[in-house]
Amino acid sequence: MKIVSNTGPLIGLAKIAQISLLKSMAEEVLIPPAVHRELLGKFGPESEEIERALRDFISVRQLKPLESEVEVALVDLDEGERQAIGLASTLELTAD
């Protein structure tokens, strides 16, 4: 299974020192560039947890061009949310 995440869940898990749960749940944990930038700008006690996860198991994945219907559906979201959903929409689905 692959997990694509927005910034909020990663920060929430890091605040309770449980971000590594994602590593045990999925073969890949992916984030788009906008989420990566948002995470790098995070300061606080959870920032060390986030940095460790970025080095260990979270991968930044560039987006492929989105279909116009997807772009229209995401227009009201912020950039990180838009990219995360856009990234998830372009991944190949496989049955596990």
C-alpha positions as a printed NumPy array, in Angstrom:
array([[  0.   ,   0.   ,   0.   ],
       [  1.095,   3.567,  -0.71 ],
       [  0.202,   6.522,   1.478],
       [  0.088,  10.082,   0.156],
       [ -0.11 ,  12.693,   2.869],
       [ -0.819,  16.344,   3.351],
       [  1.069,  18.347,   5.979],
       [ -1.495,  18.232,   8.813],
       [ -1.535,  14.489,   9.507],
       [  2.263,  14.317,   9.47 ],
       [  2.58 ,  17.173,  11.961],
       [ -0.128,  15.655,  14.162],
       [  1.594,  12.269,  14.243],
       [  4.982,  13.903,  14.889],
       [  3.554,  15.87 ,  17.839],
       [  2.594,  12.616,  19.558],
       [  5.814,  10.862,  18.442],
       [  3.879,   8.392,  16.275],
       [  4.874,   9.383,  12.742],
       [  6.703,   6.049,  12.381],
       [  3.293,   4.33 ,  12.344],
       [  3.104,   5.282,   8.68 ],
       [  6.291,   3.33 ,   7.959],
       [  4.769,   0.198,   9.447],
       [  1.514,   0.655,   7.513],
       [  2.771,   1.232,   3.979],
       [  5.451,   0.215,   1.544],
       [  5.755,   3.865,   0.48 ],
       [  4.873,   7.167,   2.136],
       [  4.798,   9.94 ,  -0.452],
       [  4.419,  13.7  ,  -0.275],
       [  4.37 ,  16.326,  -3.022],
       [  6.845,  19.251,  -3.142],
       [  4.466,  21.781,  -1.536],
       [  3.991,  19.534,   1.511],
       [  7.754,  19.05 ,   1.733],
       [  8.259,  22.833,   1.784],
       [  5.595,  23.228,   4.474],
       [  7.22 ,  20.536,   6.619],
       [ 10.682,  22.089,   6.288],
       [  9.24 ,  25.371,   7.567],
       [  7.835,  23.729,  10.71 ],
       [  9.497,  24.681,  13.992],
       [  8.809,  23.166,  17.37 ],
       [  9.419,  19.967,  19.26 ],
       [  7.898,  17.886,  16.454],
       [ 10.326,  19.198,  13.826],
       [ 12.981,  16.62 ,  14.804],
       [ 10.471,  13.782,  14.332],
       [  9.527,  15.191,  10.918],
       [ 13.153,  15.584,   9.817],
       [ 13.932,  12.007,  10.883],
       [ 10.942,  10.665,   8.938],
       [ 11.942,  12.66 ,   5.839],
       [ 15.407,  11.11 ,   5.965],
       [ 14.148,   7.619,   6.765],
       [ 10.944,   6.78 ,   4.912],
       [  8.982,   9.734,   3.521],
       [  9.711,  10.411,  -0.163],
       [  9.011,  13.556,  -2.134],
       [  7.348,  12.76 ,  -5.456],
       [  6.927,  15.228,  -8.304],
       [  3.451,  15.564,  -9.739],
       [  2.433,  14.427, -13.173],
       [  0.105,  16.705, -15.12 ],
       [ -3.425,  16.501, -13.743],
       [ -6.551,  15.912, -15.744],
       [ -8.607,  19.076, -16.144],
       [-11.497,  17.622, -14.112],
       [ -9.174,  17.021, -11.17 ],
       [ -7.748,  20.547, -11.398],
       [-11.251,  22.035, -11.357],
       [-12.271,  19.911,  -8.356],
       [ -9.219,  21.061,  -6.36 ],
       [ -9.336,  24.77 ,  -7.149],
       [-10.491,  25.896,  -3.671],
       [ -7.847,  23.971,  -1.693],
       [ -4.484,  25.279,  -0.553],
       [ -1.388,  24.275,  -2.526],
       [ -0.294,  21.414,  -0.247],
       [ -3.763,  19.846,  -0.205],
       [ -4.135,  20.311,  -3.943],
       [ -0.784,  18.682,  -4.673],
       [ -1.366,  15.777,  -2.257],
       [ -4.734,  14.903,  -3.797],
       [ -3.34 ,  15.483,  -7.272],
       [ -0.416,  13.164,  -6.56 ],
       [ -2.71 ,  10.464,  -5.207],
       [ -4.929,  10.757,  -8.278],
       [ -2.012,  10.024, -10.612],
       [ -0.663,   6.932,  -8.85 ],
       [ -1.261,   3.552, -10.384],
       [ -3.669,   1.477,  -8.388],
       [ -2.651,  -2.057,  -7.514],
       [ -4.497,  -4.745,  -5.59 ],
       [ -2.59 ,  -5.772,  -2.461]])
